[in-house]
Amino acid sequence: METAHLVTDKPTRFHVKSFGCQMNVHDSERMADLLVAQGHRATESPDDADIIVLNTCHIREKATEKLFSDIGRIEKRARTLNGGRVKPIIVAAGCVAQAEGGEIAARAPGVDVVVGPLAYHRLPALLDAARERGAGPAVIDTDMPAASKFGQLPERRATGASAFLTIQEGCDKFCTFCVVPYTRGPEVSRPAAALVAEAEALVASGAVEITLIGQNVNAWEDSRSGGGMDFAGLIRAVAAVPGLQRLRYTTSHPRDMNEALLRAHAEVAKLMPYLHLPVQSGSSRILKAMNRAHTRESYLATLAALRAVRADIAISGDFIVGFPGETDADFEDTLRIVHEVGYAQAYSFKYSPRPGTPAATMGEQVPEDVKDMRLARLQAAIGEEAQKFNTASIGRITTILLERQGRKPGQLIGKTPWLQSAVIEHASARIGDLVEIEIVDAFANSVAARVLAPVSVAA
């Protein structure tokens, strides 16, 4: 029996699955906003969905194969559920779609729409085109239009007490291992006035914490703001929004950590004491090969300057092991920097070649078994430092923002200012509340806390 594509003019159910970074999580939320604005309804399960959006990330290892694997599972499940009569509309979105749109359409004829991260505001029209073309080839839109997509998206509303706010997209850094400049385009900053207005709308609809996000978030600048507002100025402008209580940002680049931003960490009370600052390697030789534009020494100097103005700041980072040419000595430098910095948390990955990037054709590719060994040792070092950070927090009194249910009945989990997951039990507390707590125990990935003061409703 030939599988039919879903064709309907009635409101349908949709499911969005997001891979990878916080930018993708935010993009998934905005695609959901677009679909809701068209009268569609969200569903938690892909089994119930008439439209399934797979929002992909090209940073992770084997990202393309994971996409095809998901597509295969969706099609197999559709055949099981309805005997193959009708399958959901499948949308491949995000950075893998941008980089490999034609290959996706050729290898997976069940995909109906392929859309890149700079064109997803056109998703409703692409879905209409897919319905009209029936069983024909996928509708593909991987353009990088000059006009910003943001003015063509529905107005923002917070869906919880914490919200992302995209302030910048793209990358001009051209690290030799990275596909982002090719899939997200050059660095583009949104105007300050639009960002403050969106922050105000998010707070008005219930957000008490906002995270400013971008591929190179601290490279943001507003040339249209007269005096040329920089990122530190934007932090101060957003922090001034009435009702906002917490402010964060990610992901930043070491070369854009300037004096004004350091002062903002010292002076803006709403800016949380947490910084995600990827280093990638502890070896200056490997950093040069990566085209990172910083050295081991300059990275450590930046953190020393930051800690001089904000002693309690928690540092997070990203690491790649097994970059082409990485020797045992280079890797030992990476282990040493983990312990020198004392990361509160960090993300680590094995290097995997990305087609079209300079590193993919470099000599001295590191064997997989060596990468595996190095990654295991690195993750053990990161875990050791994270445990130390959490253990040092025992006895600290602070406020957490409750975000989700815990694993056990009656448990709730909130985020400390240092982005630790804090587990509490409190009969009257609910998600979205701000709660004063004392940290009483520490684990590798979380802390336990007891409630000290009556619950403060965040809204």
Secondary structure, DSSP 8 states (H G I E B T S, - for coil): ---EE---SS--EEEEEE-SSHHHHHHHHHHHHHHHHTT-EE-S-GGG-SEEEEEE-SSSTTHHHHHHHHHHHHHHHHHHHHTTSEE-EEEEEEHHHHHHHHHHHHH-TT--EEE-TTSGGGHHHHHHHHHHHTTSS-EEE----SS-SGGGS-----SSSEEEEE-EE--S---TT--HHHHT-S-EE--HHHHHHHHHHHHHTT-SEEEEE-TTGGG-EETTSSS-EEHHHHHHHHHTSTT--EEEEE---GGG--HHHHHHHHH-TTB-SEEE---B-S-HHHHHHHT-S--HHHHHHHHHHHHHH-TT-EEEEEEEES-TT--HHHHHHHHHHHHHHT-SEEEEEE----TTSGGGG-S----HHHHHHHHHHHHHHHHHHHHHHHHHTTT-EEEEEEEEE-SSTTEEEEE-TT--EEEEE-TT--TT-EEEEEEEEE-SS-EEEEE-S--B---
